[in-house]
């Protein structure tokens, strides 16, 4: 990690490189034009395994076999986490509401599930059953009609048992052995084997994120959710080895992951830096860390006020605030995907077991987007009912404003009902 002073430009998001966008455009166009054949070719090229068209979809029997083959300890943990996620999402369910905005004027909102969603679960270098639950359980709470999961196969041509076990537990309807930008294209536009969906959710690498942004003209998406980011505020006197582990926990996801530590203590910064280097050298994912830590930095600021400014400017996916009496700082955070408070609350708890969601906005989108939740799987519609009294109580305002805008037929459609005429 590089130690910087407070003039470090935190506001500049990593963004998506132009060369990535160009590759993704070609992939999406090819899948739209050639369907399953393109998927099979990209799977062979990127995942280094050849799959037959008939093998793209995982059978329900294979999901059940994987669930039964999963060690009992992991199954138990997946069940426990799924229930915590469900409880947290049920708490966020919006209510259908009806109010009277004027005498005789009833206005209401009703929420309906999106008919179909595609969820993306990264793979390749690791298996993420946690992401299956984080994406599927909110959709189940919303009562989505069809949930299709897409994840890349391993070099043996199979989806890891832990992924299929979580999919079985979450009662996902369809599982496909397709990853990368090509999976996003298949979700958006469909192929002879795959039905398209109304919305795409889930995290992924920069190619997946670029593909989601590209197809968002034609299908709804949740947000850019990847590569991973963390910002940690910690003062001198905290456990430097713990902070270093929190940095490495996010940095080990992806070569493009970004980790920033902010502190008021330069000596502490030096200690954290030394711990990061020591631990990275013996990490089992050292090859990824060597690249991702090139994106990392430790920033020394003058005080907490400057730290808060840096936090709200960067709008990190994960924000960890460690120190004594930090509640005042927490209250001033305006832009962060998820906030982890205190030295006993590592981000890994949110990633796995607390029940909060780990699909979070990245690339500065925490300024305008929210964590994945049950609300992402619902559509809200408004409805209105007026009695004769209600019409009379609000008609004049509609007529006056419509007339001021020069839309006279709007005004006449109201006034005709006032006098019972034909307009």
PyMOL commands that set and color helices and strands:
alter all, ss='L'
color gray80, all
select helices_A, chain A and resi 18-34+36-47+53-55+60-69+72-91+129-142+161-169+180-189+206-215+240-251+266-281+286-295+304-314+327-331+347-352+365-367+374-377+388-404+408-419
alter helices_A, ss='H'
color red, helices_A
select strands_A, chain A and resi 2-5+57-58+97-102+105-113+116-120+146-150+174-176+199-201+220-221+229-234+258-263+297-300+318-322+338-341+378-386
alter strands_A, ss='S'
color yellow, strands_A
deselect
rebuild
show_as cartoon
